[in-house]
Amino acid sequence: DHEDHDGRGEHHEEGPMAFVVSGGRLSLVSAAAEEEAGPVWTRLAAPAAPGAREVRVALPPGGGLAWLPGEFVAVAPSGHWEEPEYEELNDEDEDDDGDEDDDEDDDDEDDDEDDDDREEEDDDEDDEGEGDRRLRRRLAAYRGRGEGRGGVEVRRIEEVRRPPGGGGEAVLVLDRPLARARRGGEGVFSAEVALLTRNIAVHGTEARGPGGRRVGGHLVLQHPRTTCPQRVEGVELFTMGQEATLGRYPLHVHMPVPRAGRRFADVTVRRNSIHDTFNRCVVLHAAHGVAVEENVALSTAGHCFMVEDGVEEDNAFVGNLGMDTRPTEVFFEGESDTFEPNTFWLSNPHNHLIDNAVAGAFDHGLRLEMGEEGCSVRGASRGLPGVRVEGYNEETGEHLEEGRPDVCRRPGGVVRGNVVHSSGGGLRIYPEWHPPETAVLSNNTFYNILKDAVQFEFVSNVVLEGATIAGAGVGVWLRGAQGVGVRASTVLADAPPADAELCALQPWRCAQCAGGGGPRPVAFFDEEDLGGDLAAAAVGVLFGENAARAGLENVTLAGFDGRRCVPEEEEEEGLTLLRAAVVLHGGGDEADAGLRLLSVSGLRLEGVPDDARVRLAAPDDDGDDGDDGGDDDGYGGGTPVGLRDLDGSLLARPGLAVFGPPGASAFAGCAVDTALGAAVCEHCVGLLRLHVGLPRDALRPAAVAG
C-alpha cells in the first residue's frame, strides 16, 4: 500500500497493487513507441469472410509493420453493434451502503480462490518459472472473456507476409479463423486491427474486494512537476484498475504541480495497449496539455479516455482506438460508468478529439457532459488554488458570475476526423454547452449505430460539418438544442450490406420492413422521445422536443424510403418503426417558446418518396399514445413547429410549413396541406428571418437574404 499527502493537506491511501510515482519522473518506453515500428493499429485492406485465417491490413505510405508471430491482435467488428450479455443491475442488487449483495459475488470469489489454488498446484507440479506464470496470466487476459467482447475477436499471429518492395499492405496469418465477416478496403468504413502485445507489461492480478468489486493494479503519476517530462509509451497494461473506485485507474495523471510558470504538464501517454481493465483506461485529473496518442484500449469497464473534474483543458486525444467499452459490473455510486459508459468522456469541452476510432461502445463513442454539476468543476478540483467555483441556481436558471470556470461556456476544442461504429451511440453532447463562439465539429464518421449517431441536447452555437452517417437509428437528433446547424453532411439510412448475420443471432433486434429487403437492425426509443408509439428504424434528422432555431444546409439524405418496419414479436402490440428523412417532434414544455423553427437549404434527397420527406411525431390531445405514432390529428399542446424551406429542397416548394394544432393555419394567406399535415405559407420564406438565431454562417448569407 502507498500513502500520499497531496500538498493541500489531504491524505490519500493508494491501496493495493499501486505503481505510484509521486513528484518524481517516470519513463516507461519500449520499442513499440518508435515510429519506425509502424502503426499500432490499422484497418483491413480487404474484406474478411467468416472462417478467414488470413487477413490483409493496410499500411501507411512508405511505412513498415513490426508485428511479429506469437503476438496478439484484436480485430474490431464492422457490422451493427452486438450488445454483450451483461448482468442487469437494479435497485434490489444494492444494499443500504450502495454496494451490491455479496452472496453471489462471494460464491464467485470462492470459485476464484479455488481456481487460484489449482493454478498454484499446477505451478508447483510443472515447476514453472516466474516468466512462464506471467505469460499464462497474459494469455488468460487475452482469451479469458472468449468472444464476448462486443464483436471484437482476439487472435494470435502465426505469420506476417509483406509484399515484395513494401507495398501498402501486409497479410496476417492468424492462429484461428474469424467467426464473423468484416468490412475492408473501404477506408474508414473498414474494421480496425490492433496490436495488443508490448515488450513492457504492467499488470495486476484480478482479486475481489468488498461488494464483489474487481481489484487490479493501478499506475499513478501523482503531482508531477510541469517542468519534469513523464513518458509512458509502448507499454501493455492489463488487469488494471479497481472497479467503481475513484482514483484507482489503469493509468492516472493526477494533479500536476505548476512550476516555472508552466501550466501545461509535460506528459505523454502514447502507443500503449490497455486491455481487460476494471475501472476506466486513461484518466486525466486537473491536468492540462497532456498528449494521449495512438493508444489501443480493449474490453474496459466504465468510461475509457476521460478528463475527470471539468477543470482540465487543452489535452489532446489523437489517433486512439477504443473497442468494447462496457459497463462496470458493480454499481459506481455518483458516476455514470455503470449505465452510460462512453469510450471518450469529456467534462470540459476545451479539449481535443482528433482522428480517434471507436468500435463497440456500450453507450456513446464520444461524450461531452458539462452541466452535471451546474456547469462547474467537480470533485477534488474545487479546492485547487486559483479555481473559483461558479454557482448555478436550478430554480431560476441563473448562472452566478462569481468566478470561473463556467465549463458550459468554455470554447470548444478541435473535434475532427473521428470514427465511431458498431456501437450503441455515436456522439452525444449533454447537458449544456453554449460556447461563446461557434464550435464546428468537422469530418466525423458514424456508421452502424444502434440509436443516435449525433445528439445535441440543450446545446447552442454548435455546427456539425462534413459528417458522414450511415445505418443509425437516428442520424442527427436535435433535442432541446437552440441555434445549431448541420451542413455539408451525408446521412444514409443503411450502411450496406445489412448485417443479416446479426439479425439471425439476435432476431429481437431486427424488423421486417414493408416492401421486402430482409430484416434490418432497428432502434427503439421511448414514447416521450418521439411521441405516440413511434420508434425509429431509420430517421435522418430528428427535430426533437424544445429544439428551436436549427438549420440544415447542403445535407444529403438517402435511402429513407418511408417503409414501416414491424418487429415480429411486437406486431400484436401495434409498435411500428419508421424510415423517414426528417421527423418533427411536436412536443415542448416551454409555454412561451413560440414557433420553433427549423430552416433548410440545399438538401439532396435520394431514394426518399414524397411521403417520407417529413413526418410529424406528436402525442394526442389527451396525452395518450397515438394509434400509429404520428399520423393522428391530435397535437397534445406544446409549441408549433415551423419548417422553413428556403429553396424547396425538402418540401418541393419554397415556403414556411407550420406543423401543430389546428390554429396553426391562422397565419394570413396560409393554406392547409392535408397530405403534408401542415399549414403551408409560401409567401413567408423570409418572414421569420430575424428570429432564426442560427450560429454564424450556419446558413449561407445568400440563402438567409432570400
N, C-alpha and C positions, 0 to 999 in steps of 0.2 A: 504494500500500500504506500501511496505517496501523499504527503500533505504539503499545502502551499498557502502562503499569505500573499494576496494579490496586490499589495501596495496601498489598498484603501482600507486596510484593517479587517478585511473579510477573510475568513478561514475556510479552506476547501480541503476535503478529503477526496483524493482521486480514485480511491477504491482499488480493487484487484486488477491485475494484468495491465498496469498502466505503463506506457512508454512516454515519459514526460521530459521535455527539455524546457526548463524554466529560466528565462532570461539569458540563455546561452545561445549557441549556434548549432544547427543541425544540417548536415549534408549527407543525405542518402541518395546516391546517384549510381545507376547501373548502366550497362552498355546500351540498354533499350532507350536511354534518354538521348542518345546521339541521333541526329538527323540521318546519318549515313545508314542507320539500321532500317530505314524505310518506315512506312506507316505502321502504327499500332492497330489501326482499324481501317478497313476499306469497304468496298461494295462488290457484289458479284458482277462479273463482266459478261455473264451469260446466264440464262435461266437454269435452275437446278430442279430436276424432276424427283418425285418420290422414289426412294431407292438409290439415289445417286451417291456414289462414293468419291467421285472426282468433281471438284467444283473449280470454276475459273474465277479468279479475283482480279480486279483492276489495280493497276499500279500508276502512280503519278508519272508524268513525263520525265524520262531520264532517271526514274527512281528505281531502287532495288527493293528486295524483300529479305529480311534477315530471319524469317521464321524458320524453325528447324524441326525435323522429325522428332517425335516424342513430346513436343509442346502441344498445349491445348488451345483450341479456338472455339468461339461461340458464334453460331450462325443465327442471325435475327430472323423473325418472321417477316412476311411482307403482305400477308392477307389480312382479313379482318381480325380484330383482337380476340384472342381466345382467353376468356376470363378463367384463371385457375380456380379450383375449388377451395376457397378459404372457409374456415370455420367462422360462422356469423356471430358477431358479438351482440349482446343485448343487455338490458338493464339487469336481468337476473344473473348474468355472468359476473357482476361486480358486487363486492361486499361493501360494508359501510366505509371502508378505508379507500375505496376506489380501486382495490385490487380484485382480480378475478378469483373465483372459487379455486381452491388449490387441489381439490380431490383428484381430478383427472390429471392435473399437472404433476401432482405428487407421484401418481402412478407412472407417468411418463418419465419422471426423474428417477424413480426406482429402476425402470427399464433401462434408462441411460446408464445408471450405475452398474447394472448387471452387464450391459454391453461393454462398459469400461473394464470391468473385472475380467470378462472374457478376453478382451483385447490385451490386457496385461498378461494373462496366462499365455496367450498366443505369442506375446513378445518374449516371454521367458523361454517358451519351448523352442521358438525359432532363433533365439539369441540374436535378435535384430540390433543393429546399431542405431544411434540417435538419428542419423541421417535417413535411415530406412523408415523409422517411425514418422518423421516429419513428412517424408514423401507420401506415406499412406494417409496422413491427415489431409494433405493437399488433394490427393485423389478422391478422398471422401467428400471434400468440399466441392470438387468439380462435379461429381456424379451422385452425391448424396440425395439430391432432390429429383433425380430421374429426369423425365421430360416435362415435369410440372413447372416450367419456367415461363409461362405465358407465351408459349410457342417457340422460345429460344431453344436451340439444340446445341449441346456441347460435345465436341469430338476431339480425338487426339490425331495429330498429323502423323501419317506414316511416311509420306514422301512429298517433296516440293520439286516441281518441274518448272524450270524457267525457259522460255522460248529462246532460241539462238539469237544472239545480238541484243538481248534485253527485251525489247518489245514493251507493250503497255499492259501486259497481264501475266499471271502465273497460274499454274494448276496445283491445287492441293489434293492429295490423296488421303482420304480420311479412314480411320480405323473401322467405322461402322457407317452404314448408309443413312442418309437423311430420311426421316419419316414423312416430311411434308414438302410440298412444292415451294419454290422460292422464285421471285421475280429477279431478273438480272439483265444487264446490258441496257438498262433504261435510265441511266443517270441516277438522280436522287430517288427514283421510283424502284430502286433495286435494293435487295436485302443486304444489310451490313454483315461483315465478317470481322471479328475482333480477336486479337491475340490476348490470351489470359495469362500466360506464363511469363514470369520475370526472373532474373537471376537473384535478386534480393527479395526475400519474402518476410513479411511481418504478420504474425497471426496469433490469435488466442486459441484456447480450447473451449469449445462450447460447454457451458455449465448452465444450471438452472438456479435462479435466485428466487427471492420472495415473489409469490404470485405467479410462479411459472415463467418469470422473465428469463430470456436467454441472455447469458452473460459471456461476452467475449473480451478481447483486448481492446485498448484504445490508445491512440497516439495523439499527444497534445503538444503543440508549440505554444507554450504559455508565456505571455508577456514578452515576446521577442522585441528587442530594440529595433526601431525602424532603420537604424544605420547598420544593422548586422544581417547579412544575407542568410536566408534559410532556403534549403533546397530539398525537396522530396520528388525525385524524378526516376522513372523506370523501376518502381517498386510494386510488388504484389502484396495486397492486404486482403486477408480473408478471415472468416470467423472473428470479425472485429465489431466493436460497438456493444453497448449494454442496453438492452431493449427498454424503451419507454422511460429513459432516464436522461434528464438534461445534462449536457456537458460530457457525456460518455460516448464519443463518436469514433468511427474508424480513423478519421483524420480531422483534427480540430485546430484551427488557428484562433487562439484565444487572446483577445485584447492586447494587440501590440502596443508598446510604450513609445510615444514620440521622442525622438532625440534630435538635437541639432536642427530644430525647426522643420524636420521631415514628418509629414503626416502619413504619407504612403508607406506601407510595410514592404520591405524587400523580400517577399515570399513568393516562391514559385512551386506550384504543385502541378506536375507535368508528366504525361505519358505513363501514368500508373494504371494498374489493374486492381479494381476494388470489387470483390465479388463475395456472395454468400455472407452478407453482413446483417447485423441485428438492429442497428439504430442509425439510419441515415448513411451518408457517404463522406462528403467533404463539407464541413460547416465552418463558415467564417463568422466570427463573433467580434463585433466592434473593430473590424479590420477594414482598411481601405487600400485600394490599389493592388490587391493580390492577383496574381496570374494563375488561373486554373485552366490548363490547356491540354487537350488531346488525351484525356483520361478515359478509361473504359470502366463502366460500372454494370454489374450483372447481379440480379436476384438480391436486391437490397430492400430493407424494411423502412417504411416511412419516407419522408421527403429525402431526396438524394443530395443534389448540389444545392446549397442554400446559404442565404445570409440570415442571421438569426434574429436580431433585435430591431431592425429598421434604421439603425444609425449608420450602417455600413454603406459606403459609396465607392464608385469608380473601380469596382472589382470586375475583372474580365473573365468570363466563361467562354472559352473559344475552342471549337473543334472537339468537344467531348461527346461521348456516346453513352447513353443510359439505356439499359434493357431490363425488362421485368422489374419495374418499381412496384412494390407490393405493400399492403398494409402491415402494420405491426400486429403480432399475434395476440398481444395483450393490450389493454386499454392504456393509451398515453394521455393521462389527465391534463387538460388545459391546452392540448396541442391537436392539430388536425391530421396527424400522421396515421391514425388508426382508420379513419373513414375516408379521407381525401388525400392520399399520398400522391405527391407530384414529383416528377423527376427533377425539375428545376423549380425552386420556390424562392421568390424574392420578396422581402418585406419592405424594400426601398427601391423605387423604380430607377434610381440613378446608378444603375449597374449595367453591364453589357452582356448580351447573349448573341454570339456570333458563330454561325456555321456548326452548331451543335446538332446532334441527331438523337431521336428517342424512338424506341420500339417497345411496346408492351407496358405502357404506363397505366396503372390502375385507374387513376383519376385523370389528370391532365399532364401532358408533357411539360408545358411551360405555364407557370402560375405567378402572377403578380398580385399580392394581397397586402394592401397598405392600411386599410381602415379598421383592422381588427381591434386595435387599442385606441380608437378615437383619433386616428391619424397621427399618432405619436409613436415614439420609440417605446420599446417594451423591455421587460426583464431587467437584468443587471445593468444594462447600458443606461438606464435612467439616472444612475448615480455617478456616471463618469464626469470628470471635470470638464466644464465648458458646455455640457449638454443641459439645456433648459427645456423641460418638458412642456409642450404646448397642450393646453386642455381643450376639451370638446364637450359641449352641452348637448346631450342627446335629445332633450325635450325641445329645445329651440333650434337646434341645428347650427348654432353659432360656434365658430372657432375662436378661441380666446387668444388674442395676439400678445401673449406674454413671453414667448420665446420661440426657439426653433429646435429641431426641425418639425415642421408640419409635413410629414412624409407624403401625404396625399397630394401635395402641391409642389413636389420636387420635379425638376426637369427630367425628361426621360433619357435613359442611356440608349445605346445602339442595340436594336433588336433586328437582326438581319441574317438571312440565309439559313435559318434553322429548318429542320425537317422533323416532323412528328408523324408517326404512322402506327397502324396496328395497335391502337391504344383506346382507352375509354374516352378521352377528350384530347383536344389539341392545345390551344392557348386560351387561358381564362384570365381576365383582369377583373377582380372583385375582392373586396369592395373599395370604391372610392379612389379614383385617380383623376386629378384635374390639373395637368401641367400648365405652367404659365405661358409656354409657347407650344405650338402644335407639335406633338410627338408623332413621328412617322415610323411605323413598323414595316419593314420592306423585305420583299422577296423571300417570304417564308412559305414552306410547303407542308400540306397536311393531307394525308390520304388514308383510307380505310380506318376512319374514326367512328367509334360506336355512336357517340352522341354529338356534341357540338365541336366543330373544328376550331372556331374562334368565337369567344363570348366576351362582349364588352358589357359589364353590368355596373351601373352607377359610375359611369366614366364620361368625361367630356374632353374635347380638344385633342382627340386621338384619331389618326388616319391609318388604315390598313392599305398598303400599296404593294402591287406586284405579287400578290399572294396566288398560289395555286392550291385548290382544294378539290379533292375527288373522293367520292364514296363516304360521305359523312351523313349522319342523321340530320344535322343542320349545318349548313356551310358557315354562315355568319349569323350570330344571334345578338341582336342589339336589345338589351334588356335594361330599362331604366337609364339608357345612355342618352346624353344630351349633347348635341353638336359633335357628332362623329362622322367619319366618312370612309367609304371603301372605293378605291379607284384602281384602274388598270389591273384588274384581277380576274381570275378564271375560277368558276365553281362548276364542277361536273357532278351529276347525280351519282355516277358509279365510277369505280376505279377498275376497269376491266382487266382481266377476266373476273367475273363474280366468284366468290370463294365457295363453290359448291361443296367442297370437302368439309368446310366448317358447318354448313347447313346440314350435312349428313350426320356430323358428330353431335351437333347441338341444335336440333330442329326447333327447339323452343325460341331460339333467337332469330328465326327466319320466317319469312312470309311469302306466300304465293300471290303474285300480283296479277290483277286482271289483264288479260291480253297475252298471258304466257311469259316466256323468257326464263322460267325456272325460279326457284326460291332465292331470295336475297336476304342478307342480314338486315335487321331493322332496329331502330332505336325507339324506346318507349319513354314518354315524358308525362309528368304529372298533368292532370287536367287543369290545374291552376296556371301552368306554364303556357298551354296552347288553347285552352278553352274547350268546354264540352268533352266529348270522348275522343277528341282528335289526338293522335300521336304521330310523330313524323317518321316516315320511312326514308324520305329524302326531300329536304327543303333547302333551297338555295340560300335565301336570306329571310330570317325571321325578325320582323319588326315587333319586338315584344312589348309587354305592358310598361307603361310610363316612359317609353322611349319617345324622343322628340328631336326635331331639327337634325335629321340624319340625311346623308347624301350618298348616292351610288353613281359613280361616273366611269364609263368605259369598262363595264364589268360584263364578262361573258357568262351566261347561264345556259348549260347544255344538259339534255337528257331528262329534264323534269317533265315527264310525259303525262302527268295527271292521273296515272293509274292508281286505283285503290288496292292496297295490299292488306290481306287479312291473314293473320296467323291462324293456323288450323284450330288450335286449342282455344282461341279467343273468339272464334266465329260466332258462337252462341251468345257471347257477351255483347255483341254489337260493336266491338272495337274495330275501327278502321284506321288505316295508315295511309298518308297522302304523299304523293310526289308532286310538288309544285315549286315553281321558280321563286315566288315571293309570297309569304304568308304574313298577314297583318293581324296583330292581336288587338281586339277592341277594348280590352280591359284597361283600367287605370284607377288609382286611388287618390289622384290629385284633382280635387274638385275645381281648382282654378287654373288647371293646365291649359284650357282652351283647346284649339285644334292642334293635335300632334301631327307634325309634318314630316314626310319622307319625300325627298326630291331625287329624281333620277334623270340621267342624261347619258346618251351614247351606249345604252345596253345592247348586247347582241344575244339573241335567244336562238338556240339551235336545238331542234327536236323538242320544242315546247309548244303544244297546241294552245289555241286561244284560251280555252277554259282552264288551263293550268298556269297561265301567266301570273295571275294574282288571285289569292284566296283569302277569305276573312275567317279567322277563328275567333268566335265570340261566345260568351255564355248567354243563357236565356235571361229574359227579364226577371224571372223569379229566382234566378241564381242556380237553378238546377242544370244538370248537364243537358246539352242539346242531343238530338237524336242522331246526328251524323257529324258532330264535331265541327260545325262551322257553316252549314248550309241553312240553318234556321234563320228566321227573320228577327228573333229576339236579339237584343244587344246587351242587356244587363247593366246599363249605366256606364260609368266610366266616361272617357272623353273620345270624341270622334277622331278618326284617323284621316288625314289628308295626304293623298298621294299626288305629288306634282310632277307630271311628266313633261319635261322641258322640250323634248323633241319627238314625242310619240314612240319612243323605242320600247316602251313596256305596254302602254295602253293602246297602241296602234294609232294614236292621235294625240297631239299636244293638249294639255289641259290639266285641270285640277279635279281629281275624283275624291269625293268625301264619303268615307265609309263610316257608318254609325247609325244612330237611331233615326226613325222616320223624319224627324225635324231637320236632319242634315241637309235635305234638299231645299231648305228655306233660303239658301243663297240666291240672290236675284239672278234670273236667267239660267239657272242650273236645271238640267233635266235628269230624271231618274232613269238609269240604265238597269233594267231588271236583270239582264244576263250577267252584268258585272256586279250587281248588288250595291250600287253606289250612285250618288248624285254627281254627274259629270258637268263641270263648268269650264267649257272650252275657252272662254274669254278671260279666265282667271290665272293664266300662267304666271304672270308677274305680280299678282295681287298681293301675295304674302311674302314678297322678296325680303322686306326689311325684318321679317320675323323668323327667317330661317336660322340665323345664328350659327352657320356651319364654321368649322375650322378654316383658317386662312387657306385659300386655294383648294378647298375640298371639292369645289366645282369650278370649272374654268370660268374666268371672268366673262367671256363672251356668252356662255350659256346663262349665267346669272343675269347678265344685262338683258337677255332676251325675255 
